[in-house]
């Protein structure tokens, strides 16, 4: 049996030159940044697997391209990466907190906001370099 060192289809990050990023007024960028923090982070919308960048742009009454530019410039990543980073942070908490020790990996993935097991495992592996169940074994519940 051949083992692949990259069990998940993870694409390398590529730099893109998007000229429209520099066209956004600083005040608008600040306003959108604050809105992103309020909605995605404070209200934990990242836990909703159906909450998209398009929906966030609608909630902020802005253009999806402007939203994308602000996420890229202020967070240094795209919307999906931002959301997955927060989901993984929650998943790590669930994996290492004894109150959640009886949950399955699927339940932990859903609680963190992933739509399915595959997306949970792929995002977790990309961020941490190991699968969630391996992480749980290496970091006993507290």
Secondary structure by P-SEA (a helix, b strand, c coil): ccccccccccccbbbbbccccccccaaaaaaaaaaaaaccccccccccccccaaaaaaaacccaaaaaaaaaaaccccaaaaaaaaaaaaaaaaacccccccccaaaaaaaaccccaaaaaaaaaaaccccaaaaaaacccc
